[in-house]
Amino acid sequence: MPEEDLVDIKFRIYDGSDIGPFRYSATSTVDMLKQRIVSDWPKGKTVVPKSVNEVKLISSGKILENNRTVGLCKVPFGEVPGGAIIMHVVVQPSLAKAKTEKKIDDSPRKTGCGCSIL
């Protein structure tokens, strides 16, 4: 594979640390990137993705769809030769899990005016 078809990508996670950089073919899909992120997630982090479905990748302010390729995600301007593309990683637990873990508080709440809301 020609060297110019490979793209260096770093993945920036919630605490500002990076995973990578890794070198990918321009034909690699976003789904493949997410699989790599889940398998190489740093140990000891408080937020850990359990599956690829919990990972969102953001590049140039856009959430990337799983079927997009790395070649389509490259920014055509402002790239530094030899530099890595930085994609931001957001871990979003599945909605079903979040609903079961949410605690329900039925006690009356106080407002700032001293009134209770039931």
C-alpha positions, 0 to 999 in steps of 0.5 A: 500500500502506498505511503500516501494512502495511510493516515495517522489518527490520534483519539482524544478521550474525555480527560485530555489523554490520547490513544494512538496515533495509529496508521490507517488506510484511507479505506478503513471505516469509522466502525473499524476505528471504534473497534480499535478504541474499545480494544486499546482503551487505557486501563484505570479510567473511570469511564470505559466503553463496553462496546463499539455502540457506546463510542462516538467519534467527532472530527471537525465538529461532526459525529462520524457515521460508522460506514464513513471511511477515513479518507472521507473524514480527512480535512482538505485544508489546514493539515500539517504534513506528517501530522496526525488527525485528532478525533475526539471520543465520546463514551455514551452508555446505552440508554437502557442501561442508563435508565436502569441505573438511574435512581428515583427520588420521590421525596418532596424537593424544596425550591428557593422560595421555601415551597415544596414541590411534590 
